[in-house]
Amino acid sequence: MSVRLSKLHGTGNDFLVTVALDGGPAPGADLARAVCDRNRGVGADGLITLLPGTEGADCTMELRNADGGIAEMSGNGIRCLAWVAKREGLGANGQLAVATGGGRRDVVFGNTDGELRSATVDMGPVTFEPAEIPINAPSAFDVAAEFHGVQYCGDAAGVGNPHWVLLVDDVESARVTQHGPRLETDERFPQRVNVEFLQVIDRGRLKMRVWERGVGETLSCGTGVCASAAVAHRRELVDSNLVVEVPGGEHTVELGDTARLGGEVRHVFDVEIDVKDLT
């Protein structure tokens, strides 16, 4: 059996996308781990399957992280899916309604020069309700932790998936790779958690690094960008329209009843591989 994959990235957050619009099954955890392996496979932060839409959506996104686990939503991943969906003839009006594990998301196509170059996603509301994130704590605010002598404090937030946004003085020196794995599995987060290390530059700009559950440090995380912007805005540190800088580039965020995330998407290559070559 062979599988056809498209490699794309959104601000450096890279994904493999496969198409199953004929209703065929999405790849399972074993295949996701194999193709995402950066040494023995193709290499990616996650595997996305483009599936038929349900309940009025144009299509459905199923996302597995590099460890094979299901993820509810990805702001960068959905832009990569939108690129492939456009090539498949979906979203002819410049918009795409996508059913995801975190709810329906609407994508507006941006710059095109024969192919999609950027997109804006309505990411839905950011929640601070503990049960909706979820976090086993009476409040999502001022969630503190200490690890190897470092004191952390920040807020938990839900963007269809769980986040823990920690405020730091200097994001460049933050111990993301050393402390991220431990913070991801904090027992207060029953589904584990994406951990953002966030520095406020000014009222219009944030700088962020992220440890993604089931992946590790990535160059960008769209849901993490939205969670970080919402946390900083709730704390009255930034305005409602801002830029969030990540190692892979920049995102624009507009905060209102929902969070709107803008950013680039780039197609890298297509490949077809025999599954037996991955085992």
C-alpha positions in Angstrom: 0.0 0.0 0.0 1.2 3.5 -0.8 0.3 6.8 0.6 0.5 10.2 -1.1 1.5 13.1 1.1 1.9 16.8 0.6 4.5 18.6 2.8 3.6 22.2 3.8 4.4 24.6 6.6 2.7 27.6 8.3 5.4 29.9 9.8 7.7 26.9 10.1 5.1 24.6 11.8 5.3 21.7 9.3 2.7 19.1 8.4 2.1 16.2 6.1 -1.4 16.3 4.5 -3.1 13.3 2.8 -6.4 13.3 1.0 -9.3 10.9 1.8 -12.2 12.8 0.1 -13.5 9.4 -1.2 -14.5 8.5 2.3 -11.6 6.2 2.9 -10.2 5.8 6.5 -7.7 8.3 7.8 -4.2 6.9 8.6 -3.8 5.6 12.1 -1.3 6.4 14.9 1.4 4.0 13.6 1.5 5.5 10.2 1.4 9.0 11.6 4.5 8.2 13.8 6.3 6.7 10.9 5.8 9.4 8.3 6.4 12.2 10.9 9.7 10.7 12.0 12.5 13.1 11.0 15.1 10.4 10.7 13.3 7.4 9.2 10.3 9.0 7.6 9.4 12.2 5.8 9.4 14.4 8.9 6.7 16.7 10.2 5.1 18.1 13.4 1.9 16.2 12.5 -0.1 14.3 9.9 -3.4 15.8 8.6 -6.1 14.0 6.7 -8.5 15.9 4.4 -11.8 14.1 4.8 -15.4 14.8 3.5 -17.3 17.5 5.3 -20.1 17.0 7.7 -23.1 19.1 8.8 -22.6 21.7 6.1 -18.8 22.0 6.3 -16.8 21.8 3.1 -14.4 19.3 4.5 -13.1 17.7 7.7 -9.6 17.9 9.2 -8.2 15.0 11.3 -4.9 15.8 12.9 -2.4 13.4 14.5 0.6 14.8 16.3 4.0 13.4 15.6 3.6 10.9 18.5 0.4 9.5 16.8 -2.0 11.1 19.2 -5.1 12.9 18.1 -5.0 16.7 18.3 -8.3 18.7 18.3 -7.1 21.7 16.3 -4.1 23.5 14.8 -4.2 27.1 13.5 -1.1 26.4 11.3 -2.3 23.0 10.3 -5.7 24.2 9.1 -4.0 26.6 6.7 -1.9 23.8 5.3 -5.1 21.7 4.9 -6.7 24.7 3.2 -3.9 24.8 0.6 -4.5 21.2 -0.3 -8.3 21.6 -0.2 -8.0 24.5 -2.7 -5.9 22.4 -5.0 -8.6 19.7 -4.8 -11.2 22.2 -6.0 -12.8 23.1 -2.6 -13.3 26.7 -1.4 -13.9 28.1 -4.9 -15.5 31.2 -3.4 -12.3 32.0 -1.5 -13.6 30.6 1.8 -13.5 27.1 3.4 -15.6 25.7 6.2 -13.7 23.0 8.1 -15.0 20.6 10.7 -12.4 19.9 13.3 -12.1 18.1 16.6 -12.3 21.5 18.2 -15.4 22.6 16.3 -16.1 24.2 13.0 -13.6 26.7 11.7 -13.9 29.1 8.8 -10.9 29.9 6.6 -10.6 32.9 4.3 -8.0 32.6 1.6 -5.4 35.4 1.4 -2.8 36.2 -1.2 -2.6 33.9 -4.2 -0.2 33.9 -7.1 -1.5 30.7 -8.7 -1.5 29.0 -5.3 -2.5 29.9 -1.8 0.1 31.9 0.1 -1.7 33.0 3.2 -5.0 32.6 5.0 -7.0 33.9 8.0 -8.8 31.5 10.2 -11.6 32.3 12.6 -10.4 30.2 15.5 -13.5 30.5 17.6 -13.6 31.9 21.1 -10.8 31.5 23.6 -12.1 30.1 26.9 -10.9 30.5 30.4 -13.5 28.1 31.9 -11.5 25.3 33.7 -13.9 22.5 32.6 -13.7 23.6 29.0 -9.9 23.8 28.7 -9.8 21.3 30.6 -7.8 21.9 33.8 -8.5 20.4 37.2 -8.3 23.7 39.2 -10.8 26.2 40.6 -9.5 28.9 38.3 -7.6 29.1 35.0 -5.8 32.2 36.2 -2.4 32.5 38.0 -1.6 28.8 37.5 1.8 28.4 39.1 4.5 25.7 39.0 8.1 25.3 40.0 10.6 23.2 38.2 14.4 22.9 38.9 14.3 26.1 40.9 12.4 28.1 38.2 9.1 29.7 39.2 6.5 29.9 36.5 3.1 31.6 36.6 0.5 32.2 33.9 -3.0 31.4 32.7 -4.6 28.3 31.2 -6.8 28.8 28.1 -8.7 26.7 25.7 -8.7 27.2 21.9 -10.3 23.8 21.1 -7.3 22.3 22.8 -5.6 23.1 26.1 -2.9 25.7 26.6 -0.8 27.0 29.5 0.6 30.5 28.8 3.6 31.3 31.0 4.9 34.9 31.2 8.7 35.2 31.1 11.1 38.1 31.0 13.2 36.8 28.1 11.7 34.2 25.8 15.1 33.5 24.1 16.6 32.2 27.4 13.5 30.4 28.5 14.2 26.7 29.2 11.6 25.4 26.7 13.1 22.1 25.8 14.3 21.3 29.3 11.1 22.2 31.2 8.5 21.8 28.5 8.2 18.0 28.7 7.6 18.1 32.5 5.1 21.0 32.2 3.2 19.3 29.4 2.3 16.4 31.8 1.4 18.5 34.8 -1.2 16.4 36.6 -3.7 19.3 36.6 -4.2 19.0 32.9 -5.9 15.6 32.2 -5.4 15.8 28.4 -1.8 17.1 28.8 -1.2 20.7 27.7 0.6 22.9 25.1 2.9 25.2 27.0 3.7 28.7 25.7 6.6 30.9 27.0 5.5 34.5 26.4 7.3 37.8 26.4 5.5 41.1 26.0 7.4 43.5 23.7 4.9 46.3 23.6 1.1 46.8 23.3 1.1 45.6 19.8 3.6 42.8 19.8 4.3 39.6 21.7 7.1 37.1 21.3 6.4 33.4 21.9 8.1 30.0 22.0 6.0 26.8 22.5 6.3 23.3 23.7 3.6 21.3 21.9 2.2 18.2 23.6 3.1 15.1 21.6 5.6 17.0 19.4 8.2 19.0 21.3 9.3 22.6 20.6 8.0 23.8 17.3 8.7 26.9 15.3 5.1 28.0 15.6 1.7 27.1 17.0 -1.4 28.8 15.8 -3.7 27.9 18.7 -0.9 28.8 21.1 -0.6 32.2 19.4 -4.3 32.8 20.0 -4.1 31.6 23.6 -1.1 33.8 24.3 -2.8 36.9 22.7 -6.0 36.3 24.7 -4.1 35.9 28.0 -2.0 39.0 27.4 -5.1 41.0 26.4 -7.1 39.8 29.5 -4.2 41.0 31.6 -4.4 44.4 29.8 -0.9 44.1 28.5 -1.7 44.4 24.8 -4.4 45.8 22.5 -7.0 43.6 20.7 -5.1 43.8 17.3 -1.5 42.6 17.5 1.4 40.7 16.1 2.8 37.6 17.7 6.4 36.7 16.7 7.4 33.1 16.8 10.7 31.5 15.7 9.1 30.6 12.3 7.8 34.1 11.5 4.9 36.3 12.5 1.1 36.0 13.0 -1.5 38.6 13.1 -4.3 38.2 15.7 -7.6 40.1 16.0 -9.4 39.5 19.3 -13.2 40.0 19.6 -15.9 37.5 20.3 -13.6 35.1 18.5 -9.9 35.1 17.7 -8.9 35.6 14.0 -5.5 34.3 13.1 -3.6 35.3 10.0 -0.4 33.8 8.6 1.5 32.3 5.7 1.3 28.9 4.2 3.9 27.3 2.0 3.9 24.1 -0.1 7.2 22.3 0.0 6.7 19.1 -2.0 4.5 16.1 -2.8 5.7 12.5 -2.3 4.2 9.0 -2.6 5.8 6.4 -0.5 5.2 2.7 0.0 4.1 2.1 3.6 6.2 -1.0 3.9 9.3 1.1 3.4 8.5 2.9 6.7 8.5 -0.3 8.8 
